[in-house]
Amino acid sequence: MVGQSVLDRFIQQAPLCVMARATLEKVFAPQRLDALFQRTAVRQYERELLFSTVVDLMSLVVCRVTPSVHRAYQQKKAQIPVSIRALYDKLGHIEPATSRELVRQTASEMAELIRTLPAMAAPLLPGYRVKILDGNHLEGTEHRLKPLRTQGGGALPGQCVVLLDPQLRMILDVIPDLDAYTQECRLCLPLLEGIEPKDVVIDNRNFCTSELLFGLARHAAFFITRQHRGRLRWEVTGKAKSLGRGDSGRLTEEPVRLTDPTTGEVLPVRRITIELDEPTRDHDSTLHLLTNLPASEVTAAQVAELYRERWTIETAFQELTTHLRCELNTLGYPPAALFGFCTAVACYNVLAVVQAALASAHGQEFVDEQFSHWRMSDELSRTYVGMMIAIPADQWEQYGTLPTEALSRQLHVWAQSVDVIRYRKSIRGPKTRTKRPAARAQHFSTDRLLKQRRSNTG
């Protein structure tokens, strides 16, 4: 078969792109996406333009395959039965609940793909499932909308609260909000719907509220949070105990009791104080952590080490920004900007599946220490369009109907054939700082400077 022979060549030359496309075929199946829209949309409806088509267009933009929504529309104009204005109108009215469900549904399917691989990353805390919670404000957009043209400040299209699974390296859930000024601690409460017993949620002091902490406890879940003094009713119930040194500084632990101001419910927790060897970037020299994890199973040093893993989500945000295009500053309407971010999150999870398959074949250490995420995203952006032209759509349909276990095995087989040397990071040593004299002029001719140097050394 001609199509199969072409696919085999792409597997040899651009295997990560093929793995990503096969995963997309599975989780972005048009029937499932359109059913998702019908299930979650309240005000918006479908006519000629299907939700699955909009997701397909936006995925090309956030994966840097095309530079803009308009360019993606031009490339697929023959397949889209509406005008560009109708497309932008559709984007501008996608409801946040629909964007959220896009992340949740696809993340659930991709998590199963990772779990059925022959090997996966070890849990951060055996016996528990760690999740990391943080917020992300979308960058300001261009002032293209008429009401924005007379404004001088940045136009913020919204924000999201994100829940990450560091073992799967996947974002499990997103709470998008149209108002960029809404407090993050108020946005996170819907995330409790997906919390299960033995979950451990790690967050910063922005989320240290009675509503969240008591909500987690009611779900038989646990938390590690940095204390925010002004948001809790608490009191010390015992003496502080010195626990020696940890990796970051001296550790002290004392028992504390929290009180829910609404219900009067009481929650006993541990208050762990870290006297840092070096202050934080906010010049804090002491951290106070609250946790309801049992001391008999998790030591204070483990709690402090787990809290440091919170920065894993910052790495995810950086990859969403640098390797993908999660913030489209040309989309001024908040629903469109948030939908773009959620589509980028779904595509980020697709790449997480590819990395998990690589780790199952070549070891987790290679993916963590040597694998270049930039090389992967570069291959995807350079190869994807040509691959879709060369390989007909019906050639990919087989992967959309494969059972999860079968697709997982296929991804592992492809990963085994990957030449990992092509995807290694180019690691260089630290730069040597050179003292430069004060500039006597704003510019100079490089050619003249080099000629002068050669004449002096000659």
BELDA-V957260 format. One line per field, one symbol per residue. psi: psi as a letter, one per 20 degrees, with the letter a starting at -180 (. if undefined). burial: + if it has 24 or more other ideal C-beta (glycine too) atoms within 12 Angstrom, else -. A space follows every 10 residues. Layout:
# BELDA-V957260
psi->???
burial->???
This chain:
# BELDA-V957260
psi->pghhhgghhh hghmhhgggg hhgghghkpg ggghhgghhh pghqrpdhoq hhhgggghhh ghjkhqirgg hhghhkhhio krrhghghhg hijpqhhggg hgggghhggh hhgghjqhqr qqqhopirop qpprqppqqq rqlhqgiihj qhrpopiarq pqopohgikq ohqpoqphoi jpphhhhihi ihhjprqjqo ppraihjnqh ggghgghhjk rrqoqppohi jqoqqpjrqq ppjbqahiaq pqqqqqpqpo igijqpoprp oppooqhpqr ijkpippopp qjqphihorh hhghhhhhih ihhhhghghh gghaniooii nhpghgghgg ghhhgghhhg hhgghhgghh hjqhhghhhh pohghghggg hhhgghhhgh oqhihihhhh iqqghghggg gggghhipnh hhjqqnpqrq qppppprppi rirrogghgh ghghhhi.
burial->------+--+ +--+++++++ ++++++++++ -+++-++--+ +--+-+--++ ++++++++++ ++++++-++- -++--+---+ ------++-+ ++++++++++ ++++++++++ +++++++--+ +--++--+++ ++++++++++ +--------- ----++++++ ++++++++++ ++++++++-+ ---++-++++ ++-++---++ ++++++++++ +++++++-+- ++++++++-- ++-+------ --+--+-+++ ++++++-+-- ------++++ ++++++---- ------++++ +++----+-+ ++++++++++ -++--++-++ +-++++++++ ++++++++++ ++++++++++ ++++++++++ ++----+--- +++-+++-++ +-++--++-+ +---++--++ ---+--++-+ ++-+++-+-+ --+------- ---------- ---------- --------
